[in-house]
Amino acid sequence: MSASLAVLLAAQAIVSPPAAPAPPAVQPPPPVAADGAAVARWQHDNAVGKALRGLQADGVDLGFDGVENVAGNPIGGARQGVREAHFIVGTANLDLERLFGLSKTRVHIQGAWFTGDSLGREVIGNSISLQSTFRPVPGPRLTQLSIEHDFGRLNLLAGRADENSYFNNSPLNCSFMSSIICLTGYGAIPVIGITGFPFSAWAAKARYAVDDRRYVQVMITEHNMALHAPGKGGLDFSLGKGSGVLLAGELAYQTSFAQERLPRRYKLGVFVNTDGGTSPYYDGSGASAALSGRPRAALGGSRVALYGLIDRTIARAPGAGTRNLALFARGFWNVGNVQMLDSFVSAGFVKTGTFRHRDEDTVGIILSDAHFSDQQIGNLRDLRARAGGHGAPHHDEIVGEFSYGWAALHGFKIYPVVQYVLHPDPMFAPKRRTDVPSAVVLGLRADVRLAQLFGG
């Protein structure tokens, strides 16, 4: 596959992940409820929903969500098995204008609890997570504590936050289970080291709206990997102890169903980390770290990457409904220090509204290509030789996914998924002497949004 995939297109999704507060962006109108009349009446009349709506009217918007991923590989991988991972998220968005008269100012507070195991790491042996709910550091964590103020066209945010909730993302991204796209396209976290949900750091972001369709935004974040260590829980508020600074910039054009019949979204951006990272191959003496057993060499300079995102709705049902077909493409290119990846591209589609009376259901397909650098492949080749094998893994790891999102109730969605991993990288199977066999993965994802479920 090549970067030419990045000319495909797409636009809207029914479900976005229960992650950090969504970036200020035009969102499509809520879909028509697929629930029966009795359920709709209950969601309108139950005491919890009424209380949530009352709090929201007073300036307190509460959310409590959970996502479950179960996946197994009956075919391929280093071995076969099943793994489960899940997280829960609690969010409070406070409108200080309604609460205290402080105009156009909001406070975002969020906490999450991640737990579970990784099918990719522990069973198949590859580095690309096939469950977006898995995190290598489990447990509770404060994921967001920030204040935001609007100055008309200019929006400022400061506090504890992460970058992938605001940059290189789209409502389409989490119509799938794999981490190749949810929350943001694969590459930015392992290559650049951007701060990704649920991890957060001290940050400041500015977003300027050129008009109601175009904006430019920039963000600066302290790069401090010590904040992500087990036991920290997002509660280490030390400042100025990091190893570098993360910079992000993005230009965007996006529309909604309220603005045009077939909305679209285009984004171009850059990530920079002044911490140069470590060599994928060399140790401090210039030899192979895999063969010498010595630590990898620290790199000077910066890690830099460019990205592009295209969404395009190409078909929509007659009338005002939001049943539609959207195409999408993503591209990520490493242009700074050599790291594990040279590039990552993906493309696919999401159809919202499937069978009759299933307006909230989605069906989606994505295909992606992670192209590993020569130095990363050299490191894996030397690890294989050290274990008594020969040859090198493939440069390209292809991951595809088919996902069907069944909206059982408004606020409760179940996704059966099928994934295929061609040429799995062996980063978590370093003692293998041969290639990891390509794998078929069967999975089930379940999303619960309690505020929506109760009609809040």
C-alpha positions as CSV (number, residue, x, y, z in Angstrom):
1,M,0.0,0.0,0.0
2,S,1.2,3.6,-0.5
3,A,0.4,7.1,0.7
4,S,-1.9,7.5,-2.3
5,L,-4.6,6.0,0.0
6,A,-4.6,9.4,1.6
7,V,-6.9,10.7,-1.1
8,L,-9.9,8.7,-0.1
9,L,-12.7,10.4,1.9
10,A,-15.4,10.4,4.8
11,A,-17.5,12.3,7.3
12,Q,-19.8,11.4,10.3
13,A,-20.1,8.7,12.9
14,I,-22.8,8.0,15.4
15,V,-20.4,7.0,18.2
16,S,-17.2,8.7,19.3
17,P,-15.1,7.2,22.1
18,P,-15.8,7.9,25.8
19,A,-12.4,9.6,26.1
20,A,-11.3,13.1,26.9
21,P,-13.7,16.0,26.2
22,A,-14.1,16.3,22.4
23,P,-12.3,19.2,20.7
24,P,-14.4,22.2,19.9
25,A,-15.8,21.1,16.5
26,V,-19.0,21.1,14.6
27,Q,-20.9,17.9,15.4
28,P,-23.8,16.4,13.5
29,P,-27.2,16.5,15.0
30,P,-28.2,13.5,17.2
31,P,-29.7,10.6,15.3
32,V,-33.3,9.6,15.5
33,A,-33.7,7.1,18.3
34,A,-33.9,3.5,17.2
35,D,-35.5,2.4,20.5
36,G,-39.1,1.4,20.9
37,A,-41.8,3.8,22.1
38,A,-41.8,2.3,25.7
39,V,-38.1,2.7,26.1
40,A,-38.2,6.2,24.7
41,R,-40.9,7.2,27.2
42,W,-38.8,5.7,30.0
43,Q,-35.7,7.6,28.9
44,H,-37.8,10.8,28.9
45,D,-39.5,10.2,32.3
46,N,-37.1,8.4,34.6
47,A,-35.7,10.3,37.6
48,V,-32.0,9.9,36.7
49,G,-32.5,11.3,33.3
50,K,-34.5,14.2,34.6
51,A,-31.8,15.0,37.2
52,L,-29.1,14.9,34.6
53,R,-31.0,17.2,32.3
54,G,-31.7,19.5,35.2
55,L,-28.0,19.7,36.2
56,Q,-27.0,20.3,32.5
57,A,-29.5,23.2,32.4
58,D,-27.7,24.6,35.5
59,G,-24.3,24.2,34.0
60,V,-23.1,20.8,35.1
61,D,-22.8,18.2,32.4
62,L,-22.0,14.8,33.8
63,G,-21.1,11.6,31.9
64,F,-20.2,8.1,32.9
65,D,-19.2,5.6,30.2
66,G,-17.7,2.2,29.8
67,V,-16.1,0.3,26.9
68,E,-15.5,-3.4,26.8
69,N,-13.2,-5.3,24.3
70,V,-12.9,-9.1,24.1
71,A,-10.8,-10.6,21.3
72,G,-9.3,-13.9,20.4
73,N,-7.3,-15.3,17.5
74,P,-8.4,-18.8,16.4
75,I,-5.9,-18.6,13.5
76,G,-2.3,-17.4,13.5
77,G,-0.2,-15.4,15.9
78,A,2.6,-16.7,18.1
79,R,-0.1,-18.8,19.7
80,Q,-3.8,-18.8,20.1
81,G,-5.8,-17.2,23.0
82,V,-8.4,-14.8,24.2
83,R,-7.9,-11.6,26.1
84,E,-10.3,-9.0,27.7
85,A,-9.7,-5.3,28.4
86,H,-12.0,-2.5,29.4
87,F,-12.2,1.0,30.8
88,I,-14.7,3.3,32.6
89,V,-14.7,7.1,32.3
90,G,-16.4,9.7,34.5
91,T,-16.6,13.3,33.2
92,A,-17.8,16.6,34.5
93,N,-17.9,19.7,32.3
94,L,-18.8,22.8,34.3
95,D,-20.2,25.9,32.6
96,L,-18.9,28.7,34.9
97,E,-21.1,31.2,33.2
98,R,-24.3,29.4,34.3
99,L,-22.8,28.5,37.7
100,F,-21.0,31.7,38.7
101,G,-21.6,34.3,35.9
102,L,-18.0,33.9,34.5
103,S,-18.8,34.3,30.8
104,K,-17.7,31.8,28.2
105,T,-15.6,29.8,30.6
106,R,-15.7,26.1,31.2
107,V,-13.9,23.6,33.4
108,H,-13.3,20.0,32.3
109,I,-12.7,17.2,34.9
110,Q,-12.3,13.6,33.9
111,G,-11.1,10.4,35.4
112,A,-10.7,6.9,33.9
113,W,-9.9,3.4,35.1
114,F,-8.2,1.0,32.6
115,T,-7.7,-2.7,33.2
116,G,-7.3,-5.9,31.2
117,D,-4.9,-7.7,29.0
118,S,-3.6,-7.4,25.4
119,L,-4.2,-10.0,22.7
120,G,-1.6,-8.3,20.5
121,R,1.2,-8.2,23.1
122,E,0.5,-11.4,25.0
123,V,-0.7,-13.8,22.4
124,I,0.0,-12.7,18.8
125,G,3.3,-11.0,19.8
126,N,2.9,-7.8,17.8
127,S,3.0,-4.1,18.9
128,I,-0.2,-2.8,17.3
129,S,-3.0,-3.2,19.8
130,L,-6.1,-4.8,18.5
131,Q,-8.1,-3.6,21.5
132,S,-8.4,0.1,21.9
133,T,-9.3,-0.3,25.5
134,F,-5.9,-1.8,26.5
135,R,-3.3,0.4,28.2
136,P,0.1,-0.9,29.4
137,V,-0.3,1.0,32.7
138,P,-3.6,-0.1,34.2
139,G,-5.5,1.4,37.1
140,P,-7.3,4.7,38.0
141,R,-6.0,8.0,36.5
142,L,-6.9,11.6,36.4
143,T,-7.1,12.2,32.7
144,Q,-8.3,15.8,32.4
145,L,-8.2,18.9,34.6
146,S,-8.4,22.0,32.5
147,I,-10.0,25.4,32.1
148,E,-11.3,26.8,28.7
149,H,-12.3,30.3,27.7
150,D,-13.8,31.6,24.5
151,F,-12.8,35.1,23.2
152,G,-15.1,35.0,20.2
153,R,-13.0,33.4,17.4
154,L,-10.2,32.6,19.8
155,N,-10.5,29.7,22.2
156,L,-7.9,29.0,24.9
157,L,-7.4,25.9,27.1
158,A,-4.9,25.3,29.8
159,G,-4.2,22.6,32.5
160,R,-3.8,18.9,32.4
161,A,-4.8,17.5,29.0
162,D,-3.7,15.1,26.3
163,E,-3.0,15.8,22.6
164,N,-4.8,13.0,20.8
165,S,-8.2,14.2,22.0
166,Y,-7.7,17.4,20.0
167,F,-5.4,16.7,17.1
168,N,-5.7,14.3,14.1
169,N,-9.0,12.9,15.1
170,S,-12.6,12.6,13.8
171,P,-16.0,11.3,15.0
172,L,-15.5,8.4,12.6
173,N,-12.4,7.1,14.3
174,C,-13.9,5.0,17.0
175,S,-16.4,3.1,14.8
176,F,-13.8,0.3,15.1
177,M,-12.1,-1.7,17.9
178,S,-8.5,-1.6,16.8
179,S,-6.1,1.1,18.0
180,I,-5.0,1.7,14.4
181,I,-7.5,4.5,14.3
182,C,-9.2,5.0,17.7
183,L,-8.7,7.8,19.1
184,T,-6.2,9.0,16.6
185,G,-4.4,7.4,13.7
186,Y,-1.6,5.0,14.6
187,G,2.0,6.3,14.8
188,A,1.9,9.6,16.7
189,I,2.1,7.9,20.1
190,P,4.8,5.3,19.6
191,V,6.9,7.4,17.1
192,I,6.5,11.0,18.4
193,G,5.5,10.2,22.0
194,I,2.5,12.5,22.0
195,T,0.4,12.4,25.2
196,G,-2.5,10.2,24.5
197,F,-5.7,9.5,26.5
198,P,-5.8,8.4,29.4
199,F,-2.3,10.0,30.1
200,S,-2.1,13.7,30.5
201,A,0.4,16.4,31.2
202,W,0.6,20.2,31.6
203,A,-0.5,21.8,28.4
204,A,-1.8,24.9,26.7
205,K,-3.9,25.1,23.5
206,A,-5.1,27.9,21.3
207,R,-7.7,27.5,18.6
208,Y,-8.6,30.3,16.2
209,A,-11.8,30.0,14.1
210,V,-11.2,31.7,10.7
211,D,-15.0,31.2,10.1
212,D,-17.6,28.6,10.9
213,R,-15.8,26.0,8.7
214,R,-12.1,26.7,9.0
215,Y,-9.8,26.8,12.0
216,V,-6.1,26.7,13.0
217,Q,-4.9,25.4,16.4
218,V,-1.7,24.9,18.2
219,M,-0.8,23.1,21.5
220,I,2.3,22.9,23.7
221,T,2.7,20.1,26.2
222,E,5.4,19.1,28.6
223,H,7.0,15.7,27.7
224,N,7.5,13.9,30.9
225,M,7.2,10.1,30.7
226,A,7.7,9.8,34.4
227,L,4.1,11.1,34.8
228,H,2.9,7.9,33.1
229,A,4.6,5.5,35.5
230,P,2.6,3.0,37.6
231,G,1.2,4.5,40.8
232,K,1.2,8.1,39.5
233,G,-2.5,8.0,38.6
234,G,-2.3,11.4,36.9
235,L,-1.8,13.1,40.3
236,D,1.8,14.1,40.0
237,F,1.4,17.8,39.3
238,S,5.2,18.6,39.1
239,L,6.2,21.0,36.4
240,G,9.4,21.6,34.5
241,K,10.8,18.1,35.1
242,G,10.3,16.7,31.7
243,S,12.8,15.8,29.0
244,G,11.4,17.9,26.3
245,V,8.4,19.8,24.9
246,L,5.7,18.5,22.6
247,L,4.3,20.9,19.9
248,A,1.3,20.2,17.7
249,G,-0.3,22.3,15.0
250,E,-3.3,21.7,12.8
251,L,-5.2,23.4,9.9
252,A,-8.7,22.2,9.3
253,Y,-11.8,22.6,7.2
254,Q,-15.0,20.8,8.3
255,T,-18.7,21.0,7.9
256,S,-21.8,19.4,9.4
257,F,-25.2,18.2,8.2
258,A,-26.6,21.5,9.3
259,Q,-24.2,23.3,6.8
260,E,-24.3,21.1,3.7
261,R,-26.0,17.9,2.6
262,L,-22.8,15.9,2.2
263,P,-20.4,17.2,4.9
264,R,-16.6,16.8,4.8
265,R,-13.6,17.1,6.9
266,Y,-10.0,17.9,5.9
267,K,-7.0,18.2,8.4
268,L,-3.3,18.8,8.0
269,G,-1.0,18.8,10.9
270,V,2.5,18.4,12.5
271,F,3.8,16.9,15.7
272,V,7.2,17.8,17.1
273,N,8.9,16.4,20.2
274,T,12.2,18.2,21.2
275,D,13.1,15.0,23.1
276,G,14.9,13.1,20.2
277,G,14.1,9.7,21.6
278,T,16.4,6.7,21.2
279,S,17.8,4.8,18.2
280,P,15.7,1.8,17.1
281,Y,19.0,0.0,16.2
282,Y,22.2,1.4,17.6
283,D,23.7,1.4,21.1
284,G,26.0,4.1,22.4
285,S,29.1,2.7,20.7
286,G,27.4,2.5,17.2
287,A,26.9,-1.3,17.3
288,S,23.6,-3.2,17.2
289,A,21.9,-2.9,20.6
290,A,20.1,-6.2,20.0
291,L,23.4,-8.0,19.6
292,S,25.4,-6.1,22.2
293,G,22.7,-6.1,24.8
294,R,23.6,-2.5,25.7
295,P,21.0,0.3,25.9
296,R,20.0,2.0,22.8
297,A,21.7,5.3,22.0
298,A,19.9,8.6,22.9
299,L,19.3,10.8,19.8
300,G,19.8,14.5,19.6
301,G,17.6,16.7,17.5
302,S,13.8,16.3,17.4
303,R,11.1,13.8,16.5
304,V,8.9,15.3,13.8
305,A,5.9,13.9,11.9
306,L,3.3,15.2,9.4
307,Y,-0.3,13.9,9.2
308,G,-3.3,14.3,7.0
309,L,-7.0,13.3,7.5
310,I,-9.8,13.3,4.9
311,D,-13.5,12.5,5.6
312,R,-16.2,12.7,3.0
313,T,-19.9,11.8,3.0
314,I,-20.6,10.6,-0.5
315,A,-24.3,9.5,-0.1
316,R,-27.2,10.4,2.2
317,A,-30.8,9.2,2.4
318,P,-33.5,11.6,1.1
319,G,-34.9,14.2,3.5
320,A,-33.4,15.5,6.7
321,G,-32.3,12.1,8.1
322,T,-28.6,11.3,8.8
323,R,-28.4,7.8,7.2
324,N,-25.3,8.1,5.1
325,L,-22.2,6.6,3.6
326,A,-18.8,8.2,4.5
327,L,-15.4,7.4,3.1
328,F,-12.2,8.3,5.0
329,A,-8.4,8.2,4.8
330,R,-5.5,8.9,7.2
331,G,-1.8,9.4,6.6
332,F,1.2,9.7,9.0
333,W,4.8,10.3,7.9
334,N,7.9,10.5,10.1
335,V,10.2,13.3,8.8
336,G,12.4,13.7,11.9
337,N,14.7,11.3,13.8
338,V,14.5,7.7,12.6
339,Q,12.1,5.8,14.8
340,M,10.2,2.5,14.6
341,L,7.8,3.7,11.8
342,D,8.5,5.5,8.5
343,S,4.8,5.9,7.7
344,F,1.2,4.7,8.4
345,V,-1.7,5.0,6.1
346,S,-5.3,3.8,6.4
347,A,-8.6,4.1,4.5
348,G,-12.1,2.7,4.7
349,F,-15.8,3.6,5.1
350,V,-18.5,3.9,7.7
351,K,-22.2,3.5,6.7
352,T,-24.6,5.0,9.3
353,G,-28.1,3.5,9.1
354,T,-28.1,-0.1,7.8
355,F,-31.2,-2.2,7.7
356,R,-34.8,-0.9,7.9
357,H,-35.5,0.8,11.2
358,R,-31.8,0.6,12.1
359,D,-30.9,4.3,11.7
360,E,-28.3,4.2,14.5
361,D,-26.5,1.1,13.4
362,T,-23.1,1.4,11.7
363,V,-21.1,-0.9,9.5
364,G,-17.5,-0.1,8.7
365,I,-14.4,-1.4,7.1
366,I,-10.8,-0.2,7.5
367,L,-7.5,-1.3,5.9
368,S,-4.2,0.0,7.2
369,D,-0.5,-0.3,6.4
370,A,2.3,0.3,9.0
371,H,5.7,0.6,7.3
372,F,8.5,0.0,9.7
373,S,11.9,1.7,9.3
374,D,15.0,-0.1,8.1
375,Q,16.6,0.4,11.6
376,Q,13.6,-1.2,13.3
377,I,13.6,-4.1,10.9
378,G,17.3,-4.5,11.5
379,N,16.8,-4.6,15.2
380,L,14.2,-7.3,14.9
381,R,16.4,-9.2,12.5
382,D,19.3,-9.2,15.0
383,L,17.0,-10.3,17.8
384,R,15.9,-13.2,15.7
385,A,19.6,-14.1,14.9
386,R,20.4,-13.9,18.6
387,A,17.6,-16.4,19.3
388,G,19.1,-18.8,16.6
389,G,16.8,-17.8,13.7
390,H,17.6,-16.1,10.4
391,G,16.0,-13.6,8.0
392,A,14.0,-10.5,8.9
393,P,10.3,-9.6,9.4
394,H,8.3,-7.8,6.7
395,H,8.6,-4.0,6.5
396,D,4.8,-3.7,6.2
397,E,2.2,-4.8,8.8
398,I,-1.3,-4.8,7.3
399,V,-4.3,-4.7,9.6
400,G,-7.9,-4.8,8.4
401,E,-11.1,-4.7,10.3
402,F,-14.8,-5.2,9.6
403,S,-17.1,-3.8,12.3
404,Y,-20.9,-3.8,12.8
405,G,-22.3,-1.4,15.4
406,W,-25.7,-2.6,16.7
407,A,-27.5,0.1,18.6
408,A,-29.4,-2.1,21.1
409,L,-30.6,1.1,22.9
410,H,-29.8,4.8,22.6
411,G,-26.6,4.8,24.8
412,F,-25.8,1.1,24.5
413,K,-24.0,-0.3,21.4
414,I,-22.5,-3.7,20.6
415,Y,-19.9,-4.2,17.9
416,P,-19.0,-7.7,16.6
417,V,-15.7,-7.3,14.7
418,V,-13.4,-9.4,12.5
419,Q,-9.8,-8.3,12.1
420,Y,-7.0,-9.7,10.0
421,V,-3.3,-9.1,10.7
422,L,-1.0,-9.7,7.8
423,H,2.8,-10.0,8.7
424,P,2.5,-9.3,12.4
425,D,5.6,-7.5,13.8
426,P,7.3,-9.6,16.5
427,M,8.2,-6.8,18.9
428,F,6.6,-8.7,21.8
429,A,7.9,-12.1,20.5
430,P,11.6,-11.2,20.4
431,K,12.8,-14.9,20.8
432,R,10.9,-16.2,17.8
433,R,13.2,-17.7,15.1
434,T,10.6,-17.3,12.3
435,D,7.9,-14.9,11.2
436,V,4.8,-14.6,13.3
437,P,2.0,-16.2,11.3
438,S,-0.7,-13.9,10.0
439,A,-3.7,-13.9,12.3
440,V,-7.5,-13.8,12.2
441,V,-9.0,-12.0,15.2
442,L,-12.7,-12.3,16.3
443,G,-13.8,-9.7,18.8
444,L,-16.7,-8.1,20.6
445,R,-16.9,-4.5,21.7
446,A,-19.6,-3.0,23.9
447,D,-20.1,0.7,24.6
448,V,-22.3,2.0,27.4
449,R,-23.1,5.7,27.8
450,L,-25.1,6.0,30.9
451,A,-26.2,9.6,30.4
452,Q,-27.6,8.8,27.0
453,L,-29.1,5.5,28.3
454,F,-31.0,7.4,31.0
455,G,-32.0,10.1,28.6
456,G,-29.7,12.7,30.2
